Amino acid sequence: MTHKELVDQVSVSFFKQRGKMESRRSWLAMRNYLEQLDCEQLKAMLREVA
């Protein structure tokens, strides 16, 4: 799985868990944060969310 795919999956998982999307600004802030993480950190986040 590529880094971009992991970022996409983690962000989708967070929004599914919360049940709604906050503002576009908060979504972009979260995406920027996730893009700074490495693949192992993103995989760990996916395991925690699941």
Summary of the structure (lengths in Angstrom):
residues: 50
radius of gyration: 10.3
end to end distance: 16.9
largest distance: 27.9
contacts: 117
relative contact order: 0.22
helix: 80%
strand: 0%
